């Protein structure tokens, strides 16, 4: 598990090449199956697939499913050699060089992956400023001296865009092949990392390391630890700030680029649980009819675009694009939350994960945030499963730190742990244990897979 370290954008990397040649480039997860890859290739209209030798077996299957798709592979001899093809190209800028842009697919946590397509920048200049550059230089203080640790894979929006932007500003990027909590600490110390980006699951796993392990490594070089992707449980973030100092910066945004909120550690300590105020877009919290709600009232979070913002679309899916917008033209990522009187946003859950039990809306995130703070819990997911009386019941799927704790007695212990903090209606009616939950490397949970499993099982039992 060795990191890749690049002092500047390497011209033989496909994303960099395409970013400099005015095309859309699609980054695909190396963990996908051949049919999943073939679907994205066909849906996106891609013309050329870059891959690596270690994925040869999967790429051979892709070639059978999409024989019309040209392929080039790194570390592969012969006609497929990406190195040979690139060596034949000039290493000087092409005459009509212009900026390209990524077209990324959602990870499919609530359905089949969707391509988020943004238009090419109007300004063709490669070194043009963009929203992310301005935000990083302004809000996060990124400079050419930055050493940035990316603990997540580059086929997702945040790791890719932040890494490419750091390169654009002349900084250094350290890329982990996979996240390991102690190895992340080792890399921060070894490379004097100044900036990084995490998700709450990374924090939880680092905090679960023994005290003597956490104390071994020097974290003093860190000036900015950015985190996003999901709201961080309040006790977890408090513990991280106590450990690393007030260097945690949080934002809320999506691949769609329809809005961006931001909060510092100092602000967060005054407003625990907030994901900040909007830096781009205007936050609008709406009811089911698209009517804006007063501040302090929970509803679906939308962003009204402001001047200069580029509208997004879901590629080949006009219905999904329309569904993401309300009658005012404001767009939403599907999250539920509220604004306080000062305009700070608080997320409570995703609308699609809401459980309706006995006609009452229950948001799983609140329960999950409590479960992961138990010292014996490594991870947790809460879903709604079928219930003949209540419609849905609350089910907690828990990954213990040690599977020897996966016992009925531990389930009772967790119920007792939750009881003083949750109303009886919200407490799980069932607690199951798993060795691992279906999470992406970015920390995103494939909760839909768990929910589908429980609903399918109930259907079988009822048949």
C-alpha positions in Angstrom: 0.0 0.0 0.0 2.3 2.8 -1.2 1.1 6.3 -2.0 1.5 7.9 -5.3 3.3 11.3 -4.9 3.2 13.9 -7.7 4.9 17.3 -7.4 2.9 18.6 -10.4 0.3 17.3 -12.8 1.9 14.4 -14.8 1.2 14.9 -18.5 0.9 11.1 -19.1 -2.1 10.8 -16.9 -5.4 10.5 -18.9 -7.4 12.9 -16.7 -4.7 15.6 -17.2 -4.5 15.0 -21.0 -8.2 15.3 -21.4 -8.5 18.3 -19.1 -6.0 20.0 -21.5 -7.7 19.0 -24.7 -11.3 20.3 -24.3 -13.2 17.1 -23.8 -15.3 15.5 -21.1 -13.5 12.8 -19.2 -15.3 10.1 -17.2 -13.5 8.5 -14.2 -14.7 5.0 -13.5 -14.3 3.0 -10.2 -11.8 0.2 -10.5 -14.1 -1.9 -8.3 -17.0 -2.0 -10.8 -17.9 -5.1 -12.7 -17.5 -5.4 -16.5 -21.3 -4.9 -17.1 -21.3 -1.8 -14.8 -18.3 -0.4 -16.7 -19.9 -1.2 -20.0 -23.1 0.6 -18.9 -21.2 3.8 -18.1 -19.2 3.7 -21.3 -22.4 3.3 -23.4 -24.4 5.9 -21.4 -21.7 8.5 -21.5 -20.9 8.1 -25.2 -17.2 7.6 -24.4 -14.8 7.0 -27.4 -11.7 5.7 -25.6 -11.1 3.7 -22.4 -7.9 4.0 -20.4 -7.2 1.2 -17.9 -4.3 -0.6 -16.2 -2.8 -4.1 -16.5 -4.0 -5.2 -13.1 -7.6 -4.8 -14.3 -6.8 -6.8 -17.5 -9.3 -9.6 -16.8 -12.2 -7.1 -16.2 -11.2 -5.0 -19.2 -11.2 -8.1 -21.4 -14.8 -8.7 -20.3 -15.6 -5.1 -21.1 -14.1 -5.6 -24.6 -16.6 -8.4 -25.2 -19.5 -6.4 -23.9 -18.5 -3.2 -25.8 -16.4 -4.4 -28.7 -16.7 -1.0 -30.4 -14.9 0.8 -27.5 -11.2 1.5 -28.2 -9.0 0.6 -25.2 -5.5 1.6 -24.1 -3.8 0.1 -21.0 -0.9 1.1 -18.9 1.8 -1.5 -18.1 0.6 -3.6 -21.0 2.8 -4.4 -24.0 1.7 -4.5 -27.7 -1.1 -2.7 -29.5 -2.9 -1.9 -26.2 0.0 -0.1 -24.7 -1.0 3.3 -23.4 2.6 4.3 -22.9 3.4 3.6 -26.6 0.4 5.5 -27.8 1.2 8.6 -25.7 4.9 8.5 -26.6 4.0 9.0 -30.2 2.2 12.2 -29.3 4.0 15.6 -29.0 4.8 16.7 -25.5 4.1 20.3 -26.3 0.7 22.0 -26.1 -1.6 21.3 -29.0 -2.5 24.3 -31.2 -6.1 24.4 -30.1 -5.5 23.5 -26.4 -8.4 24.3 -24.2 -9.8 23.3 -20.8 -11.8 20.1 -20.5 -14.0 19.1 -17.7 -15.0 15.9 -15.8 -18.2 14.1 -16.2 -18.7 11.9 -13.2 -21.2 9.2 -12.3 -22.9 9.0 -9.0 -22.1 5.9 -7.0 -25.6 4.6 -7.3 -26.5 4.5 -3.6 -30.1 5.2 -4.4 -30.4 3.7 -7.9 -28.5 3.2 -11.1 -25.5 5.6 -11.5 -26.3 8.9 -13.1 -23.8 11.0 -15.2 -23.5 14.6 -14.0 -22.7 16.6 -17.1 -21.4 20.2 -16.9 -20.7 22.3 -20.1 -17.1 23.0 -21.0 -15.8 26.2 -19.5 -16.5 29.2 -21.7 -12.9 30.4 -21.1 -10.6 27.9 -23.0 -7.5 28.9 -21.0 -5.9 26.0 -19.1 -4.9 28.1 -16.2 -8.2 29.9 -15.9 -9.7 30.5 -12.5 -12.7 28.4 -11.5 -15.0 28.2 -8.5 -13.1 25.5 -6.8 -9.7 27.3 -7.3 -11.2 30.5 -5.8 -12.7 28.6 -2.9 -9.6 26.7 -2.1 -7.4 29.8 -2.3 -9.8 31.8 -0.3 -11.7 29.7 2.2 -9.0 26.9 2.7 -5.8 28.8 2.0 -4.4 26.5 -0.6 -1.0 27.6 -2.0 1.8 26.2 -4.2 3.4 25.0 -1.0 0.5 22.8 -0.1 1.0 19.1 0.4 -2.4 17.5 0.1 -3.3 14.0 1.2 -6.1 12.3 -0.7 -7.3 9.2 1.3 -10.1 8.5 -1.2 -10.1 7.2 -4.8 -10.0 9.7 -7.6 -13.0 8.5 -9.5 -15.2 10.5 -7.1 -15.8 14.3 -7.4 -14.2 15.6 -4.3 -10.9 13.6 -4.4 -10.5 14.1 -8.2 -11.4 17.8 -8.3 -9.4 18.8 -5.2 -6.3 16.8 -6.3 -6.4 18.3 -9.8 -6.9 21.8 -8.4 -4.0 21.4 -6.0 -1.9 20.4 -9.0 -3.3 23.4 -10.9 -2.0 25.7 -8.1 1.4 24.0 -8.1 1.0 21.9 -4.9 1.9 18.3 -4.2 -0.7 15.5 -3.9 -0.2 12.3 -1.9 -2.7 9.6 -3.0 -3.5 6.6 -0.8 -4.4 3.4 -2.7 -6.8 2.6 0.0 -7.7 4.1 3.4 -6.1 2.7 6.5 -6.4 4.8 9.7 -2.8 4.4 11.0 -1.3 4.6 7.5 -3.0 8.0 7.0 -1.3 9.2 10.2 2.0 7.9 9.0 1.7 9.7 5.7 0.8 13.0 7.4 3.9 12.8 9.5 6.2 11.5 6.7 5.3 14.0 4.0 4.5 16.9 6.4 1.0 17.1 4.9 -0.5 20.5 5.3 -4.0 19.8 3.9 -6.3 16.8 3.5 -9.8 15.8 2.9 -11.7 13.2 4.9 -15.2 11.8 5.5 -16.7 11.2 8.9 -16.1 7.4 8.6 -12.4 8.1 8.3 -12.5 10.1 11.6 -14.4 7.4 13.4 -11.8 4.8 12.3 -8.9 7.0 13.4 -10.5 7.7 16.7 -11.0 4.0 17.4 -7.2 3.4 17.2 -5.6 2.8 20.6 -4.4 6.0 22.4 -0.7 4.8 22.1 -1.0 4.5 18.3 -2.7 7.9 17.9 0.0 9.5 20.1 2.9 8.1 18.0 2.5 10.4 15.1 3.2 14.2 14.7 0.1 16.0 13.3 1.5 19.5 13.7 2.0 20.1 10.0 -1.8 20.0 9.3 -3.2 23.4 8.7 -6.5 22.3 7.1 -8.4 19.0 7.4 -11.4 19.4 5.1 -14.3 17.0 5.5 -17.6 16.5 3.7 -19.8 13.7 2.0 -21.9 13.2 5.2 -22.7 15.2 8.3 -20.2 14.3 11.1 -21.6 13.1 14.4 -21.1 15.9 17.0 -19.0 13.8 19.5 -16.8 12.6 16.7 -16.0 16.1 15.4 -15.4 17.4 18.9 -12.9 14.6 19.5 -11.1 15.4 16.2 -10.8 19.1 17.0 -9.5 18.2 20.5 -6.9 15.9 18.9 -5.8 18.0 15.8 -6.8 21.4 16.9 -9.2 23.9 15.1 -8.0 22.8 11.7 -11.2 21.1 10.6 -13.1 22.8 7.8 -16.4 21.4 6.6 -18.4 21.9 3.5 -21.6 20.6 2.0 -21.8 20.2 -1.8 -22.3 17.6 -4.5 -20.9 16.4 -7.8 -23.7 18.5 -9.4 -21.9 21.7 -8.3 -25.3 23.4 -7.5 -24.2 25.0 -4.2 -21.5 25.1 -1.6 -21.6 25.7 2.2 -18.6 26.2 4.4 -17.8 26.3 8.2 -14.6 26.6 10.2 -13.9 24.8 13.5 -14.4 28.0 15.5 -17.8 28.6 13.9 -18.7 24.9 14.4 -17.9 24.9 18.1 -20.4 27.7 18.4 -23.0 25.8 16.3 -22.3 22.1 16.7 -23.7 20.0 13.9 -23.9 22.8 11.3 -22.4 22.4 7.8 -22.0 26.2 7.4 -23.4 29.0 5.4 -23.5 29.2 1.6 -20.5 30.4 -0.3 -22.1 29.7 -3.7 -25.9 29.5 -4.3 -28.6 30.6 -2.0 -30.0 28.1 0.4 -33.8 27.5 0.2 -35.5 25.1 2.6 -38.8 23.9 1.1 -41.8 21.8 1.9 -43.3 19.0 -0.2 -45.0 21.6 -2.5 -41.8 23.5 -3.1 -42.8 26.4 -0.9 -40.0 28.0 1.1 -40.2 27.4 4.8 -39.2 29.9 7.6 -35.8 29.5 9.2 -35.6 26.9 11.9 -38.1 24.7 10.1 -37.0 21.3 8.6 -37.6 20.6 5.0 -35.8 19.6 1.8 -32.7 21.7 1.0 -32.5 23.4 -2.3 -30.0 25.9 -3.8 -31.0 28.9 -5.9 -28.3 29.5 -8.5 -26.4 32.8 -8.3 -24.7 34.7 -11.1 -21.9 32.8 -12.8 -23.1 29.3 -11.6 -23.2 26.6 -14.3 -26.4 24.5 -14.4 -26.0 20.8 -14.4 -27.9 18.0 -16.0 -28.1 14.2 -15.5 -26.8 12.8 -18.8 -29.5 11.0 -20.8 -32.0 11.4 -18.0 -34.1 14.6 -18.5 -36.7 13.2 -16.0 -34.1 12.9 -13.3 -32.8 16.3 -14.1 -36.3 17.8 -13.8 -36.9 15.8 -10.6 -33.9 17.5 -9.0 -35.4 21.0 -9.5 -38.6 22.5 -8.1 -41.0 24.9 -9.8 -38.8 27.8 -8.9 -35.8 26.3 -10.7 -34.0 25.6 -7.5 -32.1 22.3 -7.4 -31.6 19.8 -4.6 -29.3 16.9 -3.7 -32.1 15.2 -1.9 -31.0 16.2 1.6 -33.3 17.2 4.5 -32.4 19.9 7.0 -32.9 23.5 8.2 -31.3 26.9 8.4 -30.9 28.8 11.7 -31.5 32.5 12.0 -28.0 33.3 10.9 -28.2 31.2 7.8 -26.2 28.2 9.0 -27.4 25.0 7.5 -28.0 21.8 9.5 -28.5 18.4 7.7 -30.8 15.9 9.3 -30.8 13.1 6.7 -31.4 12.1 3.1 -35.1 12.3 2.0 -34.8 8.9 0.3 -33.6 7.1 3.5 -36.5 8.4 5.6 -38.4 5.7 7.5 -42.1 6.0 7.9 -43.3 4.0 10.9 -46.9 4.3 12.0 -47.2 7.5 10.0 -44.3 9.1 11.8 -41.2 10.2 9.8 -37.9 8.9 11.3 -34.5 9.9 10.0 -31.8 7.2 10.4 -28.9 9.5 10.6 -29.6 10.6 14.1 -29.7 6.9 15.3 -26.5 6.1 13.3 -24.6 9.0 14.8 -25.3 7.7 18.3 -24.5 4.1 17.5 -21.0 4.9 16.1 -20.1 6.7 19.3 -20.3 3.5 21.3 -16.8 2.3 22.0 -17.4 -1.2 20.7 -19.0 -0.1 17.4 -16.9 0.3 14.2 -19.8 1.2 11.9 -23.6 1.3 11.7 -26.4 1.7 9.3 -30.1 2.2 10.1 -32.8 1.3 7.6 -36.6 0.8 7.4 -37.7 -2.8 7.0 -41.3 -4.0 6.4 -43.6 -4.3 9.4 -47.2 -5.6 9.2 -48.5 -3.2 11.9 -46.4 -0.1 11.5 -45.6 -0.2 7.8 -41.9 0.0 8.5 -39.8 -0.8 11.5 -36.4 0.6 12.5 -33.5 -1.9 11.9 -29.9 -1.2 12.9 -27.2 -3.1 11.1 -24.0 -2.8 13.2 -20.4 -3.7 12.5 -18.7 -4.3 15.9 -15.0 -3.6 16.4 -14.7 -7.3 17.3 -17.2 -9.9 15.9 -17.0 -11.7 19.2 -19.3 -9.0 20.4 -22.0 -9.9 17.9 -24.2 -11.4 20.6 -27.8 -10.9 21.8 -26.2 -9.5 25.0 -24.4 -6.8 23.0 -27.6 -5.9 21.2 -29.3 -5.4 24.6 -26.3 -3.2 25.6 -26.8 -1.0 22.6 -30.5 -0.7 23.3 -29.7 0.4 26.8 -27.1 2.9 25.4 -29.7 4.5 23.1 -32.6 4.5 25.5 -31.7 7.8 27.4 -31.0 9.6 24.1 -33.8 8.5 21.8 -37.5 8.3 22.1 -38.9 4.7 22.0 -40.4 5.3 18.6 -36.9 5.9 17.1 -35.1 3.1 18.8 -34.3 0.0 16.7 -36.8 -2.8 16.8 -34.1 -5.1 15.6 -30.3 -5.0 15.8 -28.3 -7.2 13.4 -24.5 -7.6 13.2 -22.2 -7.7 10.1 -18.5 -8.1 9.7 -18.6 -5.1 7.3 -21.1 -2.7 5.8 -21.3 -2.0 2.1 -19.4 1.3 2.0 -17.6 3.0 -0.9 -13.9 3.8 -0.4 -15.0 7.4 0.0 -17.0 6.4 3.0 -20.4 6.6 1.3 -22.8 3.9 2.5 -24.7 1.8 0.0 -27.8 1.8 2.2 -30.0 0.9 -0.7 -28.4 -2.5 -0.9 -29.2 -3.2 2.8 -32.7 -2.0 2.5 -33.4 -4.0 -0.7 -32.0 -7.1 1.1 -34.4 -6.8 4.0 -37.4 -6.0 1.8 -36.7 -9.0 -0.4 -36.3 -11.3 2.5 -39.6 -10.1 4.0 -41.3 -10.8 0.6 -39.9 -14.3 0.4 -41.1 -15.1 4.0 -44.6 -13.8 3.1 -44.8 -15.8 0.0 
